[in-house]
C-alpha cells in the first residue's frame, strides 16, 4: 500500500504573554529553561527549540527555532518529519508574536496537536541572532499520539510479515505458483509499508520466490506437429506444469501460462498471445487457430507472472536488480513447440492466366510474368494448366471474372491463378534501360467462388535494350509471385 502523506498546519499563536516575551539584548540573562527545560508533570511535557542566523536575520532564526522545537516533539514521538516554515508576517518581533505557520510534510502518520509555545528568548551577539522557544504539550494527548504511532508501526511490520508467512504456507501446501505471487506481494509490502530494513526484507522475499520458481517445471507432452494450411491441426499443443519429473512429479493446477503464436489476419502476419490455466492434473491444451500460411513455425509457452511483476517494476532504482533477477528466473521456465504447416495446393488442379500490359493498360504480346510464375509452380510439382490469355478480363470486375472462369473451366480445374502486370515506368541510363513493373495476382476457388489469396508486388530490372529490360522485370515479378504462392497458398 502506498504510504499516506498527510499535510498538517500548526498555527503557533504568540500573543502578548502575561510574562515578558520581548527580545533580550546580548547582555540579558537567559531564562533558566534555555539550558534546563522544565520537568515534565502529570499534565504536561516541555520542549525547547533553538535557531540561529549568523547574519542577524531574525526571520531566518525564527524559522530555524520553530523547526527545531517541532523536531524535538517528533523525535519523542519516534517519527521522521520534514518542515517548511512560512513566516506570514514581517520579520520583526511584534509580527512574529502574531503568527508563525508551520507547513509540515511528513513521512509517517504523526499528528501534532495540543501543542503551545509558552515562552521565547532572543540573544544577539556579534551581528548574529539566536532564538530559543519553549513549547508545552498536553501529556495525555502526547502519550496517546505516541501509542497511536507505535500501533501503526506494528501494523506495518505485521502486514509484510503476514504476507511472507502466507507465502510460506502456500509453498508447504504445494500451491507453488500462488506462493510465488504472495512472496512478490510481501516483497512489495516491505518497501511500501514503511517497515524497518525494507531492503533486507525485499531481497529475502524475492529470493524465496525465485527458489519456488526453480522447483516448477514445464514439460511438453507433444511436439513437432504437422498440419495443412487452411485446415485445423488434428492435435492440440499439450503442456504439463509440475514439480518434479514427469513420472514422479506433482501436477500444478490453476497455473496461468502465457502462449504466443503466429497468426495471419487480413493478409498480415502478427504475433498473438493467450493465457491458459492448467487443469487439475497440471495439463493445458492449446488449439492453434486455423493456419493461413505454410512453413515451419513455433508456439511458445511460459509461466505468466506479469501481474505479480508489474508492481515491482515501479519501485525505486535500487530494487530493480532484484526485480530483473526474478524476471529472468521466470523467463527460464518456457517451452518452445515446433510445427510445420504444408500446403495441399500443389495437388489441386489449378489453372494459370497472367496478362502483361503496357503503361496505357493495353495488352502486350509478351507473357513473361506468367512464364516466371509457371516456372516456380512447376518446380514445386503443381498440377498446373495454362489457360488461354483472355484480354477481355481487363475490363471485368472480380465477380465477373470468377463467373467467367466457372463457366469455362470448372470441369477441368478447381482453382485459377490470374492477374495483371503493368509497366510503371522506364528510363535510359548510361546506355542501358531500367524498367519498373507492378502486378497483382489472385487465386479463386471455383467450388466456392471465393478469392483465397491475393498479393501485389513491384519489381525493377536493367537491360542493354528496352526489350531485355522489360522481359527481365516481368519474369522477376512472376518468380516473386510464385514464391509468395508457395509460402502462403492454402
N, C-alpha and C positions, 0 to 999 in steps of 0.2 A: 504494500500500500504506500502511495506517495505520502511523505511526511507533510502534515498540515502546517502551514506557516501563518500564524496569526499576527496581526498588527495591532498593538495597543498604544494608546496615547495617554500619558500621565500628565495631568496638569498639576504642577507644583506651585501652589499659591503661597507667595511670600508677602503677605500683607504687612501692615505695620504691627510688629510684635509688641507685646507688653513690656518686653525687655529690649535692650538696645541691639539693633542689627546694623548699625552704621559701620562703614568701613573704618577700621582702625589704622593708625599710622604705623610706620616701621618700628616706632619706639613703644607702642602699646603692648601690654602683656597679653599673651594668648590665653584664651579661656582654658580651663582645666580639661575640657572634653577633647581638645585638639590632640593632646598626647595620651589622654586617659579617658576613653569613651565611658559614658555612664554604664553602670552594671545593669544587666537585664533584670527585670522584675517579673512578678507573676502575670503582669498585664502587658508588658512592653519589651521590645528589643530595640537597641540603639545601634546605628551605623554611622561611620564617619567617612566622608569623601573629600579628596583634596585635588585641586587642579591649579597649574601654574602656566604663566606665559612670560618668558624672559624679556619680551619686548614691551611688557607693560600693558598689553591689550586685555582689558577687563573682560570683554565678551568671550575671548578665547579661553581665559582661565575659568570663566563661569561654565562654559561647555564641558571642559575637562573635569571640573569638580562634580557637575551633575552626573556625567558618565561614570565617574569613579564611585560615587555613592550607590548608584544602581548596580554597578559591578559587584560591590560588596554584598548587596542583598541577594543577587542571583548566584553568587558563589556559595552563599549559605544554603540556598535552595538546591544547589548541585546541578545547575543547568548552565548552558552557554548562551549568552545574549550579545548581540552587537547593537550599538546605539547610534542613531543620527540625532543630533540635538539641534533644534531650531530656536534661536532666541528671537521671539516675535517682537520684542520692544527694542528700544535703543540700547547701546552698550553703556548704560550708566547704572549706578547702584539703585537709584529710585525705580527705573524701568524694570530692572531685573527683579526687584522685590514685588512687582506686579504679576509677572507671569513668566515661566520657562516651560516650553512644551517639549516633552520627550517623545520622539517617534521611535518606538522600539521594534526592530525587526529581529525576530528570534528564530533559533533553530530547534527549539523544543516546545513544550506545552506550558511554559511558565506564565502565570498571570500575576502581575504585580498590582496590588491594590491595598487599601487600608494603610497607606504609607504617607507620612507628612514630614516636611522639612521644618525643624523647630528652631534652628539657630544657624548663624553664619559668621565667619570671621575672615577679614581681608588683611593681608600683610603685603606691604610694598617695601622692597629693598633693592637698591642699586638699579633702578629702572625697571625691575621685574615686579610681577604681581602674583600672589598666591591666594587662593580662596579655599576655605575649609567649610564644609557643610555637615550639619548634624541632623540625621534623619531618625524618625521614630516609626516603628512598625508594630501594629497590634499583634501581640503574641499569639492569640488564638487563631487569627487569620493566617499568620506566617506559618505556624505549625501545621495548620490544615492544608496550606498550599504545598508545603514540603511533603506531606503524606500523599497528596494527590499526585505529585510528580513521581514519587517513588513507585506508586501503583502503576503509573503509565510505563515507567521503565521496566518493571517486572512483566507487564503485559506484552511489551515489545519483545523482551527476551523470550518469553514463553511462546509468542506467535511463531518465531523462527524455529525454536526447539521442537515445538509440536509438529510442524511440518516435517522436520527431519525424522522424528520418531514415527510418524505415519508412513513416511517413505520406507523406513526400515521394516515396519510391519508388513507392508505390501511385498517387499522383497522376500521376507520369510514365508509369506503365503504363496509365493510363486507368481505373483502378478508383476512380472518384471517390467513390462512397458509402463504400467501405471506408476511403478516405483521410480523409474527414470523421470517421468513428468513431475512427480512430487518432490524429488531431490532438486530439480530445477526451480520449483516454486520456493523451496527452502533457501536455496542459494540467492534467489532474487530478494526474498524477505530479509535475509541477513544484511543486504546492502541498503534496502529502502526503509526498514522499520526503525533504524536508529539504535541497533544493538551495539554492544561493545565489541571491538576487534572484528568488524564486519569482513575484512579481507580474509582472515583465517577461516571464518565460518563459511564464507563463499567458496573458497578453494576446497574445503573439506567436502561440501555437498556436491560440487562439480566432480570431484574425484570419485565419490561414491556413485554418482550417476554414470560415469564412464566405466566403472567396474561392472555395473549391471549390464550396460550395453555390450561389453565384451563377452558376456555369457549368452547373448541372444544370437542365434544363427538363422540364416535364410537359406533354405535348401530347395533347389529347383527339382520338381518331380517329373518334368519332361523338358525337352529342348530340341532344337534343330527341326522345327515343324516345316511342312511344305504345303502350299496351297495354290489355288488358281486365282488369277486376277479376275475380279468381278464376282467372286464366289466367297461365301463364308468359309473360314477354316473348319475342318471337320473336328478339331480338337482345341480346347481352351489351353492357355498357358497356366500351369499349376505350380504353386509355391507353398512350402510349409515353413512357418516360423516356429522355432522351438528352442529349448535349452537342452544342450547335449547333442548327441548324434541322432541320425535319422532312425536308427534301430533302437537306441536306448534313451532317446530324448523325450522331453515333455512338450507337447504342442501348446502354444500360447494362443488363447482365443481372444477375439476382440482387438487385435493389434492392427492399427491402420497402416497400410502400405501404399506408398506413392508409386503409381505406374505411369511411365512415359512411353509414348509410341508415335509412330508416323501415321499421318492421315492426309489424304488429298481431298480438299474441298474447293469446289468451283475451279478445278484445274490447278490449284496451288497447293504445294506441299507445305505442311506445318507439323510442329511437334505438339502433341496434345498430352494431357495428363488426367489421371483419375485416381481417386483414393478408394481403396477397397479394404475392408476389415476381414481378418481371418475368422473361420468358423470355430466350432467347439474343439476341433482337432488341430487347430492352428493352420488350417489349409485355406488358401484363397484361389479362386479361378477367375481368370481374365479373358473375356471374349473380345478378340480383336475386331474392330469394325471392318466391314467388307472391304478388302483392299482394292483400290482402283489403280494399281501400279504393278510393276514387275521388278524383280531383282532381290538381292539379299538385304534384309533389314534387321532391326533389333528392337526388343522390348526390354526396358529396364525397370526393376522393382527395388525399392529401398524403404527402410523404416521412415515413416512420416512423423518427424518430431518438430516440424516447423512451428506449431503453436506454442511449444514449450521453449523454443529458442528465441523467438521474436522479441519477447520482453527483455531477455538478457542482452540482446544486441543494442538496446537503448541505454545500457549502463555506461558509466564513465570509462574513459580510455584504459585506465589501469586494470580493468577487469576483462578486457577484450581478448587478451592472450589465452585466458582460461576458457572464454566463450568459444574461441576458434578451435581449441583443443577438443571440446566435446562435439562440435560440429564435424570435425574430422573423424572422430570415433564413430559417429552415426553414419557418416558418408561411406565408411568402410563396410557397412552392412548393406550390401547391394548385390543383386544378381542380374546378369545380362543374358537374355534369351535370344538366340539366333533363329531366324526363319527365312525361308525363301519363297517368293511368290513367282510363279511361272504363268505364262500366257498360253491359252489354247488357241490363240488367234491363227497360228501357223497351220492348224489342222482344219480350219474352216474355209470352205471355198470362197475366194474373195476376188472381186473384180477391181480393176485399176484404170482410172482415166484422169490424166492431168493435162491441162491446156496451158501452153505458154502464150502470152500476149505481149504486144509492144507497148510503148509509152502511151499510145492513144487508146489502148484497150482492144485492139484488133488482133485476132489470132495470127500467130506466126506459122511458118512452115516447119519449125523445129519441135522436137518433143524431148528436149534434154532433161527437164525436170523429171518427167516420167521415167526416163532411162536411169537416172540416178536412184530414184525410189525403187524401181524394179530390181536393180542390181542388189540393193541391200536386202530386200524381202526374199529374193530368190536364194541368196546365200543362206538365209535363215530357214529355207525349205518351206516357204509359204505355198499353199495351193492357190496359185495366182493365175488369173485370166485377164489378158489385156483387152479392154473394151474399145470399140471404135471411137475415135475422137468425135465428139458432138459439140460443135461450136455454138449451137443454139442454146446450150446451157448457160452461156454467158449472160443471157437476158432473162433468166428464170430465177425465181426465189428458191430457197432450200426446199420448201414444201413441194413446189412444182418439180424440182429436180428429183426428189425422192419418189414422187408418184410416177415419174417417167422411168426411173430405174426399176421400180417394182413391176411396172407393166412389161418392160422389155427383158429384164434379166433375172427375175425372181426364181425362175425354174432352173437357172444354171449356177447362180451364186447366192450365198447367204448374206454377204456383205459387199459394199462397194466403197473403195477408197477414191475420192475425187477431190479436185481442187484446181486452183488457178495460180499461175506465176506471171509476174509482170515486171517489165523493165522500169526501174525508177529513175535512174539517170546514168549517164556515161560521160567520160571526158578523156581527152588525149593528154598525155603527159610524157615528155621525154621520149617520143617515138613509139609509145605503147598506149593501150587503151585500158581504162579502169571502168568496169561496169558494176552497178549495184542493182540487184533484183530482190523482189519481195513476193512471198506467196503464202497461201492459206491452203491447208489440207484438212479434209473431214472424212469421217468414216460413218456410214449409215448401216444400221442393222435392218435388212429388208423385211425380216419377220415382224418386227415391232414398229418399223418406220422411225425409230429414234436415231439421232446422231449420237454416237457413243464416244466420239473422240474428235477434237479439233485442235489445231495448232497453227501458229503464224511465225514465220522466220524471215530473216533478211540475210543475204549473203553478197559478198563482193569478190571480184576476180580481175586479174590483169592479164592481157594478152597482146601479142605482137600486132594483131589486127582486130577489128571490131567483132568479126565472126568468132574467132577463137576465144575472145574475152567473154562474149555472150554465152557460148556453149559451156565454158568452164563454170561461169556463175550459175547458170540454170542447173547444171548437173550437180554442183556442190549443194545447191538448195535441195535437190531431190534426195541426195545422200543424207543430208541432215534430217529431212523429214523421215527417212527410213529408220534412222537411229532412234528418233523420238517415238515412232510407232512400236519398234521392238521393245522399248523400255516401258511403254505405258499402255499399249493397246490390250484390253482385257480379252 
